Amino acid sequence: LEKGRQPLNIAPVLLNTLDKGEAAVIQLALDENVETVCIDEAAGRRMARLYDLSVTGSIGVLLRARSEGCEFSMREAIARMQAHGVWLSDRVIAFALAQAGEA
């Protein structure tokens, strides 16, 4: 077993601009030299790109899972996300369904 990380020291510019979760994702990526982060909110995505991080979102993760052989209904996955309060634009939903062959 390894001892857990020290508490994350999040840059004030991130904390003052984003919610704590998005700020922590970006800070951890920078600290650990991670190239890609998963952030759905527009402000978080913009900030991540300012730090030269690649960005994907929840739909991108689902599409990647499908491309790697996971079998599931994209339509049902989206419905479950929405049932838990995740907002997705009609454009993003249409894109996801088309990419998954469920349009």
Order of alpha helices (4+ residues) and beta strands (2+ residues): alpha-alpha-beta-alpha-beta-alpha-alpha-alpha
